[in-house]
Amino acid sequence: MNIYGQTEQSGVSITEPPHEARRGGSLGKPLSQIVQTRIVAPVAPHTDVAVGEVGELWVRGDAVTPGYWRLEETTADKFIDGWFRTSDLVREAEDGYMYYVDRTDDLIISGGENVFPQMVEGHLAACPLVLEVAVIGTPHERLSNQVTAIIVPRNPGVTAEDIAAYCESQPNLRGLQRPRRIEIVDAIPRTATNKVDRPMLKRAFS
């Protein structure tokens, strides 16, 4: 079964109830016996979002660490009134099941609107021209940040214009979700754990 947690939360705070039917893509439900949870707007003012909306997961309880050893600034940034800010963006369904969306570190705020890179990546990954994709935010004069797609093409000769034409044909890749900048590369850098190295991409393309 799926479990969710971090070291700061003693390893697990959300899991799939074994006596209930699985929900595809869900983390499960919070373990209310050991943690309290909130889903909060990722930017100030940090108010609770409505059910079904995306926000940052905050947790607190006896299973949550009170802070970081000798890291006062980090503790002050990550803890508010006893709540630990996980930096994970989630949404909660009406039935209490939670779904992972993205990381606050990767959130793109473009034209005052929140754009979630993983959602854009999912739509672009469906393109038959795309082998691999990573989406980051890069500076934009008017929008502050723009959606930038880093593409490894499936075949030689695929151009940024080809990808842009595909985006124009897809309703989910229009508006602020549309990649305004498209870069064609041979490979996407990854970390030792095979995750996309977004900091390296941001340094390379900002």
VEXBAZA-746743 format. One line per 4 residues: their letters; for each residue x, y, z of C-alpha. Coordinates in nm, 4 decimals. Example, Ala and Ser with C-alpha at 12.3 -4.5 7.8 and 13.67 -1.06 7.14 Angstrom:
BEGIN
AS> 1.2300 -0.4500 0.7800 | 1.3670 -0.1060 0.7140 .
This chain:
BEGIN
MNIY> 0.0000 0.0000 0.0000 | 0.1042 0.3599 -0.0470 | 0.2496 0.5485 0.2467 | 0.3552 0.9103 0.2741 .
GQTE> 0.5846 1.0711 0.5254 | 0.9131 1.2469 0.5875 | 1.1874 1.2109 0.8453 | 1.0406 1.5136 1.0238 .
QSGV> 0.7122 1.3207 1.0564 | 0.8678 1.0000 1.1906 | 0.8457 0.8457 0.8441 | 0.4716 0.8126 0.7888 .
SITE> 0.1669 1.0338 0.8350 | -0.0619 0.9330 0.5460 | -0.1440 0.5848 0.4203 | -0.4125 0.3842 0.2429 .
PPHE> -0.6661 0.2367 0.4878 | -0.6399 -0.1429 0.4423 | -1.0158 -0.1914 0.4837 | -1.1149 0.0551 0.2087 .
ARRG> -1.0965 0.0308 -0.1699 | -0.7892 0.1879 -0.3256 | -0.8157 0.5219 -0.5033 | -0.5876 0.5382 -0.8055 .
GSLG> -0.3072 0.7886 -0.7554 | -0.3993 0.8648 -0.3944 | -0.1599 0.8840 -0.1002 | -0.4378 0.7644 0.1282 .
KPLS> -0.5774 0.9280 0.4404 | -0.3925 1.1051 0.7234 | -0.3191 0.8996 1.0353 | -0.5261 1.1207 1.2623 .
QIVQ> -0.4128 0.9204 1.5654 | -0.0637 1.0705 1.5384 | -0.0868 1.3869 1.3260 | -0.3129 1.6788 1.2512 .
TRIV> -0.3130 1.8063 0.8946 | -0.3971 2.1262 0.7107 | -0.3850 2.2157 0.3417 | -0.2785 2.5763 0.3186 .
APVA> -0.2338 2.8341 0.0427 | 0.1346 2.8104 -0.0585 | 0.1825 3.1884 -0.0545 | 0.0937 3.4383 0.2194 .
PHTD> -0.1561 3.4798 0.3701 | -0.1430 3.1116 0.4574 | -0.5150 3.0379 0.4785 | -0.6702 2.6926 0.4509 .
VAVG> -0.7837 2.6097 0.0987 | -1.1218 2.4612 0.0110 | -1.1665 2.0878 -0.0351 | -1.0465 1.9904 -0.3808 .
EVGE> -0.8098 2.2856 -0.4169 | -0.4308 2.2500 -0.4186 | -0.2288 2.3735 -0.1225 | 0.0761 2.2987 0.0868 .
LWVR> 0.0408 2.0163 0.3381 | 0.1084 2.1232 0.6982 | 0.1273 1.8689 0.9817 | 0.1702 1.8769 1.3573 .
GDAV> 0.1483 1.6319 1.6456 | 0.3549 1.4154 1.8754 | 0.5080 1.2319 1.5783 | 0.6405 1.5577 1.4268 .
TPGY> 0.9782 1.6958 1.5247 | 0.9716 2.0335 1.7063 | 1.2544 2.1682 1.4878 | 1.6000 2.1223 1.3406 .
WRLE> 1.9065 2.0786 1.5621 | 2.1084 2.4016 1.5676 | 1.9357 2.5352 1.2540 | 1.7319 2.8200 1.3959 .
ETTA> 1.6669 2.9988 1.0658 | 1.5511 2.6798 0.8944 | 1.3273 2.5955 1.1909 | 1.1738 2.9447 1.1836 .
DKFI> 1.1022 2.9089 0.8119 | 0.9583 2.5558 0.8231 | 0.7518 2.5767 1.1436 | 0.4600 2.8121 1.2102 .
DGWF> 0.2757 2.7869 1.5436 | 0.3849 2.4241 1.5775 | 0.2831 2.3329 1.2215 | 0.5518 2.1782 1.0005 .
RTSD> 0.5441 2.2996 0.6418 | 0.6154 1.9899 0.4320 | 0.6749 2.1809 0.1031 | 0.4509 1.9215 -0.0655 .
LVRE> 0.1498 2.0412 -0.2616 | -0.1552 1.8173 -0.2279 | -0.5301 1.8245 -0.2697 | -0.7923 1.6541 -0.0564 .
AEDG> -1.0986 1.4882 -0.2070 | -1.4444 1.4971 -0.0503 | -1.3872 1.1497 0.0960 | -1.0720 1.2578 0.2819 .
YMYY> -0.8218 1.0922 0.0480 | -0.5191 1.3038 -0.0386 | -0.3423 1.3325 -0.3731 | 0.0126 1.4538 -0.4330 .
VDRT> 0.0469 1.7332 -0.6883 | 0.3949 1.8900 -0.6749 | 0.6585 2.0603 -0.4595 | 0.6291 2.4234 -0.3500 .
DDLI> 0.9935 2.4691 -0.4557 | 0.8935 2.3861 -0.8133 | 0.5674 2.5837 -0.8245 | 0.5648 2.8403 -1.1071 .
ISGG> 0.3784 3.1634 -1.0338 | 0.3087 3.3118 -1.3759 | 0.0983 3.6222 -1.4163 | -0.0158 3.5819 -1.0559 .
ENVF> -0.1474 3.2297 -1.1172 | -0.0105 2.8998 -0.9852 | 0.1173 2.6563 -1.2489 | 0.2149 2.3046 -1.1380 .
PQMV> 0.5099 2.1647 -1.3391 | 0.4131 1.8001 -1.2943 | 0.0718 1.8637 -1.4489 | 0.2275 2.0328 -1.7521 .
EGHL> 0.4847 1.7535 -1.7768 | 0.2077 1.4946 -1.7751 | 0.0302 1.6614 -2.0674 | 0.3540 1.7040 -2.2634 .
AACP> 0.4595 1.3436 -2.1976 | 0.1543 1.2342 -2.3986 | 0.2982 1.4004 -2.7083 | 0.4296 1.1346 -2.9521 .
LVLE> 0.7273 1.3611 -3.0312 | 0.8488 1.3677 -2.6691 | 1.0767 1.1110 -2.5090 | 1.1455 1.2986 -2.1839 .
VAVI> 1.0306 1.6312 -2.0470 | 1.0988 1.8566 -1.7502 | 0.9174 2.1826 -1.6797 | 1.0620 2.4753 -1.4859 .
GTPH> 0.9909 2.8434 -1.4384 | 1.2229 3.0976 -1.5960 | 1.2151 3.4793 -1.5758 | 0.9690 3.6711 -1.7922 .
ERLS> 0.9459 4.0489 -1.8248 | 0.5671 4.0758 -1.7995 | 0.4603 3.7573 -1.6199 | 0.7489 3.7436 -1.3701 .
NQVT> 0.7927 3.3751 -1.4565 | 0.7092 3.1722 -1.7641 | 0.6573 2.8017 -1.8181 | 0.9672 2.6553 -1.9815 .
AIIV> 0.9680 2.3015 -2.1202 | 1.2961 2.1132 -2.1542 | 1.2389 1.8402 -2.4134 | 1.4331 1.5322 -2.5161 .
PRNP> 1.2747 1.4467 -2.8547 | 1.1793 1.0947 -2.9518 | 1.3294 1.1395 -3.2992 | 1.6042 1.3600 -3.4478 .
GVTA> 1.4784 1.6672 -3.6260 | 1.1973 1.7521 -3.3814 | 1.1970 2.1276 -3.3267 | 1.0632 2.3647 -3.0653 .
EDIA> 0.8102 2.4788 -3.3261 | 0.6806 2.1200 -3.3550 | 0.6264 2.1037 -2.9788 | 0.4617 2.4467 -2.9782 .
AYCE> 0.2198 2.3328 -3.2488 | 0.1269 2.0292 -3.0394 | 0.0648 2.2511 -2.7358 | -0.1627 2.4735 -2.9450 .
SQPN> -0.3741 2.1681 -3.0296 | -0.4182 2.0658 -2.6643 | -0.6635 2.2568 -2.4395 | -0.4644 2.1582 -2.1287 .
LRGL> -0.1516 2.3221 -2.2692 | -0.2992 2.6622 -2.3480 | -0.3222 2.9780 -2.1421 | -0.0738 3.0102 -1.8577 .
QRPR> -0.0054 2.6348 -1.8778 | 0.1401 2.6840 -2.2258 | 0.5173 2.6574 -2.2430 | 0.6269 2.9986 -2.3663 .
RIEI> 0.9826 2.8756 -2.3939 | 1.0769 2.5346 -2.5334 | 1.4319 2.4002 -2.5283 | 1.5373 2.0871 -2.7170 .
VDAI> 1.8198 1.8956 -2.5434 | 1.9986 1.5626 -2.5720 | 1.9451 1.4650 -2.2065 | 1.7836 1.5930 -1.8876 .
PRTA> 2.0177 1.6040 -1.5855 | 1.9256 1.3798 -1.2958 | 2.0331 1.3385 -0.9356 | 2.1898 1.0292 -0.7823 .
TNKV> 1.8373 0.9061 -0.7012 | 1.7308 0.9515 -1.0671 | 1.5118 1.2545 -1.0000 | 1.5154 1.5460 -1.2415 .
DRPM> 1.7825 1.7914 -1.1262 | 1.5653 2.1028 -1.1404 | 1.8193 2.3335 -0.9697 | 2.0703 2.2458 -1.2427 .
LKRA> 1.8102 2.3120 -1.5126 | 1.7211 2.6473 -1.3574 | 2.0866 2.7483 -1.3494 | 2.1300 2.6416 -1.7111 .
FS> 1.8231 2.8122 -1.8540 | 1.7547 3.1136 -1.6293 .
